[in-house]
Amino acid sequence: MSLPIRSSRTAAFKPGLSLFAALAAAWVFVLISLGAFTTSIGAGMAFPDWPLSNGSLNPHGWLDDLAMFAEHSHRLSAGVMTTLTIILAVWLWLQEARPWLRRLGIFAVGLVLAQAVVGGLRVLLDHIALPSLQTSVGRLFAMLHACLAQMFVCTVIALALSCSRMWIEQTRPVSRAIRRAGIVLCVLLFVQLAIAAVMRHSFAGLAIPTFPWASPSGSLLPPEWNFRVAIHFAHRVMAAVITIAVVWFAIAIWIDNEASPALRAGATALVALLIFQVVLGAEIILTFRAATVTTGHVLIGACTLATAFWLTWLAHRDPIEAAASAP
């Protein structure tokens, strides 16, 4: 029975598989938006149980209560994401000839399941307080949950891109400078999103209530320091560092004669996302953390990481395929 399955495996472009992978990659942003909105309105503990909500898949009144609607919608969308990821991994295992891509599909399943468990622990352990850290065990898991979400975004983007016609039929290599700049930017973005997760779940979004200065008097440094001020200030400093890294990466792509039109367009989109993200960050302060603005800031942050990772993964296409085919 194994021979027909093995013989059906191929690395050729498969329109159906590519479309489904793209659908899964798109759905992850629905999941992130719902999760960000849930956190923004403080609805993460709308239900004290997990995996059910008030002991039900269809809890009473969840369509009429905003907090319940936000949290339960997030849980339902996570269930859809898990299903899509499992289907994609099975599809890859049955039809994809590249072993590294099949393994990446299995890794995605493990990651989405781990993310679900961490999300559940965020709810179940929220009652355990940590006075020394001014938080709870549940909120520590919430921070980890946010970080794993960004890792999962990159994994699904890698799967979707690796199944695309662009990846399979690309024949234009890029310079090492682009690949190095992309890796540096992705690491910086992931660190920034981790800082942001700690900041959000430490209620430090308005620890510095002025923008762009750190005080009403116009100073660069906050006049008083504590953990919330420090983590908020670190987020702003990293934003400045990332601005430089994005410009560096985009210029490296634009001046590379071998860069494809897709890479150049992606670099332009990355710069546009960065500008939009800075504007939303300022609006969070000016609107005193309006839920819609804060949700948009989280979503655009994820889109910025996804775009940077997409460009970096595409730039590494030839080394990845060469390493996989080496004896």
C-alpha positions in Angstrom: 0.0 0.0 0.0 3.0 2.3 0.5 4.2 2.2 -3.1 1.3 4.2 -4.7 1.6 6.9 -2.0 5.4 7.2 -2.5 5.0 7.3 -6.2 2.5 10.1 -6.1 4.9 12.4 -4.2 6.4 15.1 -6.3 8.0 18.5 -5.8 6.1 20.0 -8.8 3.7 22.9 -8.3 0.3 21.7 -7.1 -2.3 24.4 -7.5 -4.7 22.9 -5.0 -2.1 22.4 -2.3 -0.7 25.9 -2.9 -4.2 27.5 -2.6 -5.0 25.6 0.6 -1.6 26.6 2.2 -2.3 30.2 1.3 -5.7 29.9 2.9 -4.2 28.6 6.1 -1.6 31.5 6.0 -4.4 34.0 5.6 -6.5 32.5 8.4 -3.7 32.9 10.9 -4.2 36.7 10.7 -7.9 36.3 11.5 -6.8 34.4 14.6 -4.2 37.0 15.6 -6.8 39.8 15.1 -9.3 38.1 17.3 -6.6 37.3 19.9 -5.4 40.9 19.9 -8.9 42.3 20.3 -9.6 39.9 23.1 -6.5 41.1 25.0 -7.2 44.8 24.1 -10.6 44.8 25.8 -9.4 42.6 28.7 -11.6 39.6 27.8 -8.9 36.9 28.2 -10.7 35.5 31.3 -14.2 35.9 30.0 -14.5 32.1 30.6 -12.7 30.5 33.6 -12.6 27.0 32.0 -10.9 25.5 29.0 -11.1 24.0 26.4 -14.9 24.5 26.7 -16.4 27.9 27.4 -18.6 27.8 30.5 -18.7 24.0 29.9 -20.1 24.3 26.4 -19.1 24.7 22.7 -21.9 27.2 22.4 -22.0 29.1 25.8 -25.2 30.9 26.6 -25.2 34.6 25.8 -21.8 34.7 24.0 -23.3 36.4 21.0 -24.7 39.2 23.2 -21.7 39.9 25.5 -18.7 41.6 23.8 -16.1 40.0 26.2 -17.6 36.6 25.8 -17.9 37.0 22.0 -14.3 38.1 21.7 -12.9 35.2 23.7 -15.1 32.5 22.3 -14.6 33.7 18.7 -10.8 33.5 19.4 -11.2 29.9 20.6 -13.3 28.9 17.7 -10.9 30.5 15.2 -8.1 28.6 16.9 -10.0 25.4 16.4 -10.3 26.2 12.7 -6.6 27.0 12.5 -5.7 23.7 14.1 -7.9 21.8 11.6 -6.4 23.7 8.6 -2.8 23.0 9.9 -3.5 19.2 10.4 -5.1 18.9 6.9 -2.1 20.8 5.3 0.4 18.6 7.1 -1.4 15.4 5.9 -1.6 16.7 2.4 2.1 17.5 2.4 2.9 14.1 3.8 1.0 12.3 1.1 1.9 14.4 -2.0 5.0 16.4 -1.3 8.4 14.9 -2.3 10.6 17.3 -0.4 11.3 15.7 3.0 12.2 19.0 4.7 8.8 20.5 3.7 6.9 17.4 5.0 8.8 17.8 8.3 8.0 21.5 8.4 4.3 20.6 8.1 4.6 18.2 11.1 6.4 20.9 13.1 3.5 23.3 12.3 1.0 20.8 13.8 3.1 20.4 16.9 3.4 24.2 17.2 -0.3 24.9 16.9 -1.1 22.2 19.4 1.5 23.6 21.8 0.0 27.0 21.3 -3.5 25.7 22.2 -2.2 24.1 25.4 -0.3 27.3 26.4 -3.5 29.3 25.7 -5.4 26.9 28.0 -2.9 27.2 30.8 -3.2 30.9 30.5 -6.8 30.5 31.6 -6.5 27.6 34.0 -3.5 29.1 36.0 -4.6 32.7 36.1 -5.7 32.4 39.7 -2.1 31.7 40.9 -0.7 35.1 41.8 3.0 36.0 41.7 3.2 39.1 43.9 6.9 39.5 43.5 6.4 39.9 39.8 3.1 41.8 40.1 1.5 39.3 37.8 0.0 35.7 37.7 1.2 32.4 36.3 -1.6 32.7 33.8 -0.3 36.0 32.5 3.2 34.5 32.1 1.6 31.9 29.9 -0.2 34.7 28.0 3.2 36.3 27.2 4.5 32.9 25.9 1.2 32.4 24.0 1.8 35.7 22.2 5.4 34.8 21.3 4.5 31.3 20.0 1.8 33.0 17.8 4.5 34.9 16.0 6.6 31.8 15.5 3.5 30.0 14.1 2.9 32.9 11.7 6.4 32.5 10.3 6.0 28.7 10.0 2.7 28.9 8.1 4.2 31.6 5.8 7.1 29.3 5.1 4.8 26.5 4.2 2.6 28.6 1.9 5.6 30.1 0.1 7.4 26.8 -0.3 4.2 25.4 -2.0 3.8 28.4 -4.3 4.7 28.6 -8.0 7.0 31.4 -7.3 9.2 29.2 -5.0 9.1 26.1 -7.2 9.9 27.9 -10.5 12.2 30.7 -9.2 15.6 30.8 -10.9 17.0 34.2 -9.8 19.4 34.0 -6.8 20.0 37.0 -4.6 23.1 38.2 -2.7 24.2 37.1 0.7 23.8 40.7 1.9 20.1 40.5 1.4 19.9 37.1 3.2 22.0 38.4 6.1 20.0 41.6 6.4 16.7 39.6 6.4 17.9 37.3 9.2 18.9 40.3 11.3 15.6 42.0 10.7 13.5 38.9 11.5 15.4 38.4 14.8 14.9 42.0 15.8 11.2 41.9 14.9 10.7 38.7 17.0 12.5 40.3 20.0 10.3 43.4 19.6 7.1 41.4 19.5 8.2 39.5 22.6 8.8 42.8 24.3 5.4 44.0 23.2 3.8 40.8 24.6 5.4 41.4 28.0 4.3 45.1 27.8 0.7 44.3 27.0 0.3 41.7 29.6 2.0 43.8 32.2 -0.5 46.7 31.5 2.4 48.9 30.5 0.9 50.3 27.3 0.5 53.7 28.8 3.4 53.6 31.2 4.9 56.5 29.2 1.8 58.5 28.4 3.4 61.0 25.9 4.7 60.6 22.3 7.2 61.0 20.8 8.9 62.3 23.9 9.2 60.3 27.1 7.9 63.0 29.3 5.5 66.0 29.1 8.6 68.3 29.4 10.0 66.9 26.1 12.9 64.8 27.5 14.2 61.7 25.7 14.3 59.6 29.0 11.5 59.0 31.4 11.8 61.0 34.6 10.9 58.0 36.8 11.7 54.3 36.3 10.0 51.1 37.2 9.5 47.8 35.4 6.5 49.0 33.4 8.3 52.2 32.3 11.4 50.2 31.4 9.6 47.6 29.2 7.6 50.4 27.5 10.8 52.4 26.9 12.5 49.3 25.5 9.7 48.8 23.1 10.2 52.4 21.8 14.0 52.0 21.5 13.6 48.7 19.6 11.1 50.5 17.3 13.9 52.9 16.3 16.4 50.1 15.8 13.9 48.2 13.6 13.3 51.3 11.5 17.0 51.4 10.7 17.0 47.6 10.0 13.9 47.8 7.7 15.4 50.6 5.6 18.7 48.7 5.4 17.0 45.5 4.3 14.8 47.4 1.8 17.7 49.2 0.2 19.7 46.0 0.0 16.8 44.5 -2.1 16.3 47.6 -4.2 19.9 48.0 -5.3 20.4 44.2 -6.0 20.1 43.8 -9.8 19.2 40.2 -9.4 16.3 40.8 -7.0 13.0 39.8 -8.6 10.0 42.2 -8.9 8.3 40.2 -6.1 11.1 40.9 -3.8 11.2 44.6 -4.7 7.5 44.9 -4.2 7.7 43.1 -0.9 10.4 45.5 0.3 8.2 48.5 -0.6 5.3 46.9 1.3 7.6 46.3 4.3 8.5 50.0 4.5 4.8 51.0 4.1 3.9 48.6 7.0 6.6 50.1 9.2 5.3 53.6 8.6 1.7 52.5 9.4 2.9 50.7 12.5 4.6 53.8 13.9 1.5 55.8 13.3 -0.7 53.3 15.1 1.8 53.2 17.9 1.5 56.9 18.4 -2.3 56.7 18.1 -2.3 54.1 21.0 -0.9 56.8 23.3 -3.1 59.6 21.9 -6.3 57.6 22.2 -5.4 56.1 25.6 -5.2 52.5 24.2 -8.4 52.5 22.1 -9.2 48.8 21.5 -9.5 49.1 17.8 -6.2 51.0 17.4 -4.4 48.6 19.7 -5.7 45.6 17.8 -4.6 47.2 14.6 -1.1 47.8 16.0 -0.8 44.1 17.0 -2.1 43.0 13.6 0.2 45.3 11.6 3.1 44.1 13.8 2.4 40.5 12.8 2.0 41.6 9.1 5.4 43.3 9.3 7.1 40.2 10.7 5.3 38.0 8.1 6.4 40.3 5.3 10.0 40.4 6.5 10.1 36.6 7.0 8.5 36.1 3.6 11.2 38.1 1.9 13.9 36.4 3.9 12.6 32.9 3.3 12.3 33.7 -0.4 15.8 35.0 -0.5 17.0 31.8 1.0 15.2 29.6 -1.5 18.3 28.4 -3.4 20.4 27.6 -0.2 17.4 25.8 1.3 16.7 23.6 -1.7 20.4 23.0 -2.3 21.0 21.8 1.3 17.9 19.6 1.1 19.1 17.9 -2.1 22.7 17.5 -1.0 23.7 13.8 -0.4 
